[in-house]
Amino acid sequence: MKLNLIALAAVVALLLLMTGCTGTEPTKSETPLNGGDEIASMIEDLDFLYDTLEKSHKDLYAMVSKETLMAEKERIVKEIPNMTDAEFYFSLKQLIAQVKDPHTTVNYSDSVYKHLMAMPFAIEKYGEDWHIMMLDEYNEKYLGSKLIAINDMPIETIFEKAKAIISFENEAWATSQFSNTIAFAEALNYLGVVEEDANILLKVETLEGLEVTFPLAPLTASTLMSTEIEVFEGETVAKTFPEGIYRALSLDEATLFIQYNVCQESPDLPMATFVETIKKELMDKPYATVVFDLRYNTGGDAEVIRPMLDMIKALKDEKALEIYTLIGKNTFSSAIINAIQTKEELGSTFIGTATGGTVNGFGSMSAFDLKNHPFVVTYSTAYLELIEGYNKDALYPDVVVVQTLEDYIDGIDTEIKWLLNK
């Protein structure tokens, strides 16, 4: 499937959680900023970031000692005279990552592609292996290949290194964020995977079992805009592939599927209207099972789905409905709240894999901009205890079902296959 840049952004946001690509070519921030003004601006932003988080975060030192965080801050101060803008950005990400709160992080306040060189690829983990799911048109023959190494560094080693600049609290979220984290040449350089200005070489094992190494050139924003990006897919695409904010499908005469991809109201379909449509469907047809799909939902407003939950709850006993909720590594923040609500209020059974967010943890995000650099910092203002006494690092499924590469190639949703054949 060939995608222009706008279509690519939509697919990646749902499948691999990458951001959209807009903006102009990056300025040459590769040149060290040794001038006094540049050094002073970095130090001012670093101090402002640290002081603001210390004052405003719900509990900045819950998972890291103040001594450790201060030591990291001082390391950055010492290295600032020789830092590029990109290195300063990733240094701040590394500092904040030590807080171990995925709601607390730093990103560009405008498009990241204005500032960093994009790597035209994306990867996804199936089983124990990382497979290439997106590539530029020139290298499309390697789509689906298992990624073994980048510049001879094993991909699992790179994953462990990348965790230093990912704000996460469990392995599922680190896995979810890995592809987008290493999708920039400057990130690979910062992590020590490649030398500055060196060729970037991907070593793969093709679907035919051949080991191949090929170069992948980083792209500026303007070049990326004109580059065709190919997506790896089989002959067919599962009909439950993520689409829209929310939607419903009849999987068979007994199973109604409700996909909820973002915790927000759709501008084209108000939740109240959607709920009435679903209610009529349930009343008119002999459905025995309702499936909520939250696998791609990274959060938003937890209250948007409330009318749907109330309606299903009112009909559950009357219609003898069996409820299932699909969860996975991209289920995060408010989607965790909604998943728990389906369990507590509807008696739902969780199917899938561990969520990217925790049950009891920090949330209720706020944000601030830095003074001198185009960075926005998000942080948690509250600690949320959704299940009293729950101490696991994620919301875990009642039944573990993992999407397989073979099913993906065949256009099969493995979790749905399990549900329909149980």
N, C-alpha and C positions, 0 to 999 in steps of 0.2 A: 504494500500500500504506500503510495507516494503522498507526502503531506507537504503543504506549504507551511510557513512558520506559524500562522494563526491556528491552523488545524493541529499542528504538532503541539502547541501549547495546551490546547484543550485535552488532547489525549494524555499527555504527560502528567498534567495536573491530576487527572483521575487515576491513572495507572501507576505512575512512578513518582508523583508528587514533586515534579520539577516546576519551576516558575516559567511564565511566558517570556518571550524574547522580543524586546523592543529596544529602541534607543539608537544612539549613534556610536561610532567607533570609539574604543577606549582611548583616553589620553595616555601618553607614555609614562605611566607611573612606575615603569620598570627602573627608571633612573633613580638612584638613591637620593633622598631628600635631605641634604646635609645643611641647608641654610637654617639660620637661627629661627626665622619665622615659622618654617615648617616644623622644626623640632618643638617649638613652643606650642604650636597648634595641636600637635599630637599629644603632648603632655597634658595640655588643658583638657582635651577631650577624654583622655584616660582618667584624669582626676575627677572630672564631672561624672563620667559613667560610674566609677567606683563609689563616689560619695552619694550619688542619687540612688543607686541600688541599695547601699547600706541603710539609707534613710527610708526607702519606699518599699523594698521587697518585704514580704510577710515574715520571712526568717532566712536571711541570706546565708547564715552559717549553720543551717540545719544539717547539711550533708558534708560540709567542708569547714575546716577550722579557719579562723581569721588569720592565723599565722601563715597557713598554706596559701591563702588567697592573696595576702599582702606580699608574700615572697614572689608569687607569679607576677604581680603588678610591678614589683621592683625589677624583675628580669626584663619586662617589656621596656621600662624606662631606660635601662642601660643599653638596650639594643635599638632604641628609636633613632639615634643619629644616622644609622645606616639602613633604615627601613624604607621600603617603597610603600606607597599607599595600600597596595594589596597585602603586603606583609603585616602592616598595621591592622588591617581588617581581620586577617586570620589570627593575629595575636589576641585581639579582643574576643574573638570567638573562642579561642583556647582558654582565655581567662574565665569567661562566663560559663563555659562547659563544665568547669570544676564545681559549679554550684549544683549540678545534677538535677536541674529543673528544666524540662523541655519547653516550658512556657517562657523561660528566661533565656533570651538569646539576642544576637545582633545580626542585622541584615542591612543591605543597602536600602535607603529610603526611596530611591528611584530604581530603575532597572539595573540588576547586577550586570547585565550584558553591556552596559555603557562603560564598565570599569574592568571587567575581566574577560579573558579569552576563553570562549566556550569550546568544549570538546564535544563533537557531534556524535555522541553515543549515550546510551542508557542501558543499565543492566538490571536484572531481576534474579532473585535467588529461587531456585527450584531444588528441593532436597538440600544437599550440601554444596551445590555448585552454583556459580553465578553465570548467567547466560546473557548474551547481547541481544537486547530487544529493539534497539533503535540504532541506526547508523546512517551516515551520509550515503548518497546514491552510489558513489564511486566504489564503496566497500560493501555494498549490499549482499554480496555473495557470502559474507561471514555472519549474516544475521542468524541468530539461534545458536551460534557457537558458544561453547563453554570458554569463558575468559580465564586463562591460567595465570597470566602475569602481565604487568606493565613495566617495560624496561627491565625485565628479568626479576622484578620483585613480585613474589607470589601474591595473588589477589587477597588471600586471607591475611597476609602480613599488612597489606595496604588497609584492609578493613580495620585491623587493630590500631593502626596509626591514625586513621581517620576519626576514630572515636575521640581523639584529643580535641577535635574542633566541632563535635556534635553535642548539642545539649540533649541528653537523654537520661532516662531513669530505668530502662530495661532494654534487653537485647533486641526485642521486637522493633522498638522505635529506632534504635541505631541501624538495624537492618533496613528499615523503611527509608531512612534518610541518607544512606550510604551513596546511592547512585548520584543523587543531586549534589552531594558534597564533593565528589571527585570529578565532577563534570566541567572543571575549569583548569586550565594549564597552570595557573598560579597556585591553586590548591595542591596540585601534584608536586609542584616545586617546593611549596612551603612544608609539605609532609616528607620531603626528601625522597620522593619516588623518582623524580627526574631532575636532572640538572637544568639550570636556567638556559633557555634557548636550545636545548638539546632536542633531537628527534624523539618523538613519543611513539613507542613501539608496543603494540598489543600482541601478546602471544595467546593463541586460541587453539582449541580442539574443535574442529568442524563437526557438524552432525554426521558426517561420513567417517569420523574418527581420525582425520588427518591433523597433524600439528603444524600450524602456520604462524608466522610472525609478519605483521604488516604495520606500516606507519599510519598514524592518524594525526592530521594537521589541526591545530587549534584555530578557531575562526573568530574574527572580529564580529561585532554586531551586524554591520552592514553586509558582510560576507555571509553570515548565518541567515540573514533575511532572504538571500537569493539561493540558498542551498536547499536542494531537495533532500528530505529526511525520510528514510524508509523504516517502516515498522514491521517487526517479525510477527507473522500470523500464519495460521494454517489455511486449509482450503475454505473453512468456514469460521465464523466468530460466534462464540457462545451468545445466545440471545440475552443472557443476564450480564453481559459486559456492561460496565458502568456507563450510564447515559443520563444526562440532565440532573436537576436538583433532587427530584423524586418522581417516581413513576410506578405503575403496577402492571403486572403481566399474569396471564393465566398459564401456568406451567402444564397443567392437565386439568381434567374436569373436577379434580378434588383439591387442587393446590393453587392458592393465590399468592403471588410473589409481590412484595412491596419493597422497592429499592429506595433507600434514603441516603443520598450521597453527600449532602451538605445540610447542616442544621440552620436552615434559613428558609424564608418564604420565597416561593418561586414567583417572579413578577408576571409570569404567564399563566400560572395556575395557583390561585390562593389555596392555602391548606384547607380552609373550610369547604371549598368546592371539591377538592380532591377527596376529602373525607366522605362527603355525600355520595360521590361516585363509587367509592369503595363500599360504602354501606349498601347501596342499591345492588352492587355486584354480589355481595355476600347474601343478601336477602333473596335475590332472584335465582341463584345457582347453588348447587349442592356441594359447596366447598367444605372440606373437613379439616384443611390445614392452611394456616396463614404463616408466611415466611417473611420476616423482616431482614433486609440485607443492610448491615451497617459496616461492611468490610472496607469501604472506601471513604468513610465519613470521618474527617479530621476535626469536626466540631463546628462551633458557632453558637447559636442561641438554643439552649436546651429546651425551652418552652414551646418552640414552634410545633413540635410533634404532639403536644398534649391533646388536642382534639381527636387525633387518630387513636391514641391510647385509650381515651375515654370511650370512644365508639366501639372499639374492639372489645374492651372490657364488658360493656353493656350487652354485647351479642355473644360473648364467648360461651356462656352456659346454655343459652337458648339454642345456639347452633352447634353445640358440642365441638367447638373448634380446638384444634391442637396447634400450639404456637411454637415456632422456632425462630431463633435469631442468629444470623451469620455474623461472626466477628473475625478480626484479623489484625495484622500488624499496623494497618493504617487507621484502625478504629481508635479515636483519640479525643481527649477533652470532653466536650458536651456529648459526643456520641457514646462515651462510656456511661454517662448519666442515663442516656436514653436506653442503652442496652440493659442496665440494671433495672430500669423501670419496667421493661418488658418481662424481666424475670420476676420481680416482686409483685407486679400488678396483674400480669397475664399468665404467670406460671410457665414462661418460655424456657425452652431448652437451648443452650448455647452450642453452636456448631462452628468448627473452623480451627483457628489458632489463637495464640495469646495476643492480646491487644497491645498497641503501642503506648497507651497511657495506663496509669495506675488507677486503682479504685480510690484509695485514700492518699491524697497528695495536694500539691500546690495548683492553683488555678486562678480564675477571675483576673484576666490579663489587663494590664495598662501599658503605656508606652511613652517614650520621650525621644526626641531627636538630639544628636550631639551638636555642638556649636559650630564646629569647623569642617566636619566631614559629613558626607551624605549617608549617614548611618542612623538607623532607628533601633532602639533597644526596647524589647518587650520584657515584662517581668510580672511575677505573680503577686497579687495583693491579698490572697486569702489561702487558708488551708481548708480543704474540703474533705470531710469524712463521710463517704457515701455508704459504707457498710461498717458498722461499728466493730472494731476488733480485727478487721481484715488486714493481714500483714503480708500478703503476696505482692510481688512487684508488678503484676498485671491482672487483668480479668481473664481467666482461663476458661476454655470451652468445656462443656460437659462431655462432648464427643469431639475428639481431635480428628479433623479431616483436612488434609493438605492438598492444595492444587498441585497437580503433577505436570511436568513439561509435556509428557505424552498426551495427556488430556487437552492441554492448551493447544497443541498442534492440531488435534482432532476437533477443535472447537467445542470442547466439553468443559463445563464448569464442574469440577470434581465434587465440591460440596453439594451442589444441586443434584448431581448424579446419586450421591449417597442418600440424600433425602427422598428422592423419588423411588429408590430401590430398597429402602429400609424395611 
